[in-house]
Amino acid sequence: MQHHSVIIAGGGPGGLGVAATLEGWHPRFTGDYQFPSNEVQAFAKTNESNPLAFDPHELIDLGHRPIEFYRMRHHPEQDALPLDQWTLGFTKNPRIDWLILTTDAPGGLWNNVPRQQMTLGPAHWMELAHYSIGKFYEDSGRERDLNDLVHRDDLVTYYHAYAEKLGLNDHIQTGMKVTNISPADDDISGRFIVEAENQSNGEITTFSSDYVVFGVGPRSKLRTLNAKGLDQNYVSYAYTHPEDYPNDRVLVIGGGRSADWAAQELHDAGRMVVYVMRQKPESHLKLINDSRYLPYYRRWAEIISGEQERMGLLYESSVRAFGDDGVVTISTPEGLIQVQIDHVVVEIGGDPDYQILEQFGELTFHTKSDNFRFQLNQLVVDQATFESVDILGLYPAGYSAQGTGLSVIGFHAGCFLIAGDILRKLGAV
């Protein structure tokens, strides 16, 4: 059984940032910068050469959130900083023994989003501080505005380049889905036993570790429909591009941003779309109106205000059954209806797969939601270290950790809290 000091479950942005820090890329504060209080400013200056070495609980005593302490050096203002104005630098130190187990390549779910997907926020929100996306653009000859949205092709390439640039790839096992994390039953194997399934052949490999970073992502367990006939061959559970749906009539099931993207793109590709949502129409209209800074929601506003000849919107509705020959039964406020379609796209989202932690018993959750229909249960953590309050040695990363908010700009700095706590426990800072 392979043993590693740290096993990171998930290769998305949450896990990659921790991996880079454990690889030895430690932050330092440089140049002129300013924190919001004199006490925190003095504290930062005292610790600027090694801001992973101190106990972040000291910041809480000063009335300052530790994750904000690091975020303010990465993102000190609303717009992106030019590279020559950064006050966050990095020094290479010896690595500690870590391993990432992930189903996807570096970047996690971004490897599988629709082919024309754009981010919801500007480029610099999506970056990990160890290798800025501005430096990546410069290195790869891309002329981009850091305050613009990012096409998924640029973003996925960036995450791959991040792993290559920082020397992470030799310690990332792709095609491996973590299926169970349990406490070790002896003193030899470390604290945790981690099981992972090889996605190509189904083989289970068992690892042991002293620490686990739980970064499986917000959609590691897909939601399921309560409907008959889910195995019909015209039902698809991952939208990528209109070319995958060559015939005219497509039914989209969802109501969140991913389903909105699929329905709008299919509509503009000339398909006849029936869009089934559980929500009320006013909720959908509010999201559209509040999101017009995004091009595809500006397009949604145009569709909603037009004749909608190729877009049928069924609110407060749900699919009951998928029948033969593409006949779909739908429950609507007016009663049951049946429509004949060629393809079905199911985009109903998912949740973090907390079931893989079930052997630790009942967990403590914090329910988090935003105004754009994104919601999930986050694991309650020590706000100074992001260590789980229920499972010592386990660190939720990314969206699954309480205190990060529901924006990528909110959770990236968590990598320094997690890696710093592990490094201090190992005596490596």
HELIX and SHEET records of a PDB file:
HELIX    1   1 PRO A   13  LEU A   22  1                                  10    
HELIX    2   2 ASN A   38  ASN A   47  1                                  10    
HELIX    3   3 HIS A   57  ASP A   61  1                                   5    
HELIX    4   4 PRO A   66  HIS A   74  1                                   9    
HELIX    5   5 LEU A   83  GLN A   85  5                                   3    
HELIX    6   6 GLY A  108  ASN A  112  5                                   5    
HELIX    7   7 ALA A  123  TRP A  125  5                                   3    
HELIX    8   8 ILE A  133  ASP A  139  1                                   7    
HELIX    9   9 ARG A  152  LYS A  165  1                                  14    
HELIX   10  10 ASN A  169  HIS A  171  5                                   3    
HELIX   11  11 PRO A  242  ASP A  244  5                                   3    
HELIX   12  12 ARG A  257  ASP A  268  1                                  12    
HELIX   13  13 PRO A  281  ASP A  290  1                                  10    
HELIX   14  14 PRO A  295  SER A  305  1                                  11    
HELIX   15  15 ASP A  324  GLY A  326  5                                   3    
HELIX   16  16 TYR A  354  PHE A  360  5                                   7    
HELIX   17  17 GLY A  398  SER A  400  5                                   3    
HELIX   18  18 VAL A  408  PHE A  411  1                                   4    
HELIX   19  19 GLY A  414  LYS A  425  1                                  12    
SHEET    1   A 6 ILE A 172  GLN A 173  0                                        
SHEET    2   A 6 TRP A  98  LEU A 101  1                                        
SHEET    3   A 6 GLN A   2  ALA A   9  1                                        
SHEET    4   A 6 ILE A 204  PHE A 214  1                                        
SHEET    5   A 6 PHE A 192  ASN A 198 -1                                        
SHEET    6   A 6 MET A 176  PRO A 183 -1                                        
SHEET    1   B 5 ILE A 172  GLN A 173  0                                        
SHEET    2   B 5 TRP A  98  LEU A 101  1                                        
SHEET    3   B 5 GLN A   2  ALA A   9  1                                        
SHEET    4   B 5 ILE A 204  PHE A 214  1                                        
SHEET    5   B 5 LEU A 394  PRO A 396  1                                        
SHEET    1   C 2 TRP A  25  PHE A  29  0                                        
SHEET    2   C 2 LEU A  88  LYS A  92 -1                                        
SHEET    1   D 2 MET A 118  PRO A 122  0                                        
SHEET    2   D 2 LEU A 149  HIS A 151 -1                                        
SHEET    1   E 2 LYS A 221  LEU A 222  0                                        
SHEET    2   E 2 GLY A 350  ASP A 351 -1                                        
SHEET    1   F 5 VAL A 235  SER A 236  0                                        
SHEET    2   F 5 HIS A 343  VAL A 346  1                                        
SHEET    3   F 5 ARG A 249  GLY A 254  1                                        
SHEET    4   F 5 MET A 272  MET A 277  1                                        
SHEET    5   F 5 MET A 311  LEU A 314  1                                        
SHEET    1   G 3 SER A 318  PHE A 322  0                                        
SHEET    2   G 3 VAL A 327  THR A 332 -1                                        
SHEET    3   G 3 GLY A 335  GLN A 340 -1                                        
SHEET    1   H 2 PHE A 365  SER A 369  0                                        
SHEET    2   H 2 GLN A 375  LEU A 379 -1                                        
END                                                                             
